[in-house]
Amino acid sequence: MSKDGQTSKLWGGRFSEATDSFVQRFTASVTFDQRMAMEDIRGSLAHAAMLCKVGVLSGEELAQIEEGLAQVRGEIERGEFQWSVELEDVHMNIEARLTQLIGITGKKLHTGRSRNDQVATDIRLYLRGACDAIGTELTRLQSGVVSLAAQHSDTIMPGFTHLQTAQPVTFGHHLLAWNEMLERDHGRLLDCRARMNQSPLGAAALAGTTYPIDRAHTAAALDFERPTENSLDSVSDRDFAIEFCAFGALLLTHLSRMSEELVIWTSAQFKFIDLPDRFCTGSSIMPQKKNPDVPELVRGKVGRVNGHLVALLTLMKSQPLAYNKDNQEDKEPLFDTVDTVLDCLRAFADMVPAIQPRQAEMREAARSGFSTATDLADYLVRKGLPFRDAHEVVGKAVGHGVAHDCDLAEMDLDTLRGFSDLIGEDVYDVLTLEGSVAARNHLGGTAPQQVLAAAERARQRLQAR
Ligand code: ARG
């Protein structure tokens, strides 16, 4: 309380007692929203310049505000700024410090705006920047995936369905499947960025303002595509935060699937790949262990990101227009989603180029798992047998292989002809792993030639971005 019985709050005029100290802490957001300090200053500079242009502030007042905000920015960057919970949030902390520095002119900055349009502007600016940083990491990861794929366009591994050996594929083909998931994520990121790129500044509290503001001017100064259309919607909308979290949840879902495969592939039972020691940790009790902690942790992170998406959807559900204090709850889930997405992308972008496939083990797994059974069926079809009958014949041959512990390619011609006399010497061409993958030679297929071409197209798409 100040001497005249008023509180020291920027909004304290109509209050006659100080805020309860718990309530003060409970309602404050400065501990986490100070992350948007640079965006807040940028928004204030644009707002002040616009007020000067339309004659609400004088040139001298604008110069004072600019100088003051530059000083505040310096204090924040140097870590000298005194954040105060009593001043509630990032917006009022900065405004109060500005007024301390430049006096009465500082109090004019808030003319024609409200914290409601201010915070909506800050989050959009912050998130737009975060999208750009995430896009850079995503591109780095995709480039790593695509170039590893090109290196392994003819490295053979078993492809799985139901986690059972199905048909041989190339490792490059598998990696390009990962890239397709990431490519869709990238598209969602850019869509979400484009939709959020509108300026809510000027909506003021909810209805607009009586000052002759120029919203196009502030929108352009802040590199927004255009001003938002409706003032009520501008201060109440958090769709962009939800969209971003939905993007994050799906991206992390994809990374968790890749993680799961890396975990399986590094296991002693599979031994398909090695991950360098720097991405793994040991066990404090079992000396032999080298655990794939990085992929496991990424796999686990999807839980919190999914949680944040649900938190934001629930936050907005049934909320009446326009601004409600509930909306202050948008920031922590959003910020943690940004941090988690960036960390997971960084981990993956660093790790993927370091994956070392164990080609002999992959090949052996493909060879011993009857993975060319479909090729034998297709061969019989080409010799005139209906597919269902061919399926039956090959099923019998596989049963024989299981009983005698030998693969189809290891059976001699007489044995194979015992299942169908349509089988000839040329059958061994299709029973080989190379023959099997090379035969799937069409757009989207696993043939090495297709994989190389697909990797090149993917590389060009990334480059054009
Ligand atoms: N700290 C608030 C938030 O994060 C800023 C907007 C507050 N507006 C208000 N009228 N109380 O949402």
Residues whose N, C-alpha, C, O or C-beta is under 5 A from the ligand:
A	BS01	LIG	S29 D89 R115 N116 V119 N327 Q328
